[in-house]
Amino acid sequence: MSFKLKYKHIDEEREIPKENYSIKDLLDELELSSQTVVSKQNGELVIEDTIIENDDEIQLVQIIYGG
């Protein structure tokens, strides 16, 4: 089982390493915080507790801070 990950320069297929693998698990692996990125699953905004399913497309979008 696998999913597609898109984040900055990353555009790759990744294996789902375990059952109930969540967006939070992915962010932890990539050493990212849900406070600095927005997560999308198949084009829809999702929270970090969302489970990644086979053939999902996960896109992580960097939040831009400024003033």
N, C-alpha and C positions, 0 to 999 in steps of 0.2 A: 504494500500500500504506500502511496506517495502523494505529494502535493507539490504545487509550483509556488516558489517564493520569489517575490519581486521586492527589492529594497535597494535604492541607490544604484550601484553598479551590479548588484546580484540579480540574476535572472536564471534560476535553475530549478530542476526537479530535486526534491529531497524525500528521503524515506521517512515515514512516520515511525519513530523509534519505539513507541509503546502505546498501549491502549489508553484512551482518554487523554491524548496529547493535546494540550491547550495552547492558545495564543501566549499565555503567560510562560509556559514551558519554552516556547520558541524564543520569546524575548529574553528569558534568562540565559539560554544558550548563546544568543547573539550579544549578550551583555548590554541590552537596551532596557530602557524604562518606559512604562506605559505613559509616563508624564512627558516623554520627549518624542513619542511616535503615535500616530493614529493607525489602527489596524483595520483592514478591510478583508472580508472573506467573500469571494465571488462578487466583488463590486459593492457589497453592503458593509457599512460601518458595524463593527462588532466590539464587544468588551473582551478583556483579557481572559475571562473564564470560558470563552467559546472553545469548543472542541474542534480540532482540525480533522476533517474527514478525507477519505480517499478522493483524489482528483480535484480537491479544492485549489483555488488560486488565492494565495495570501499575499496581500500587498501591504507593505509598511511604509508610511509616509512621514517624513521628518517634520515635526512642528517647528515653525520659524518664530522665534521670539524677537521682539524689537519694540522700539518706541519712537 
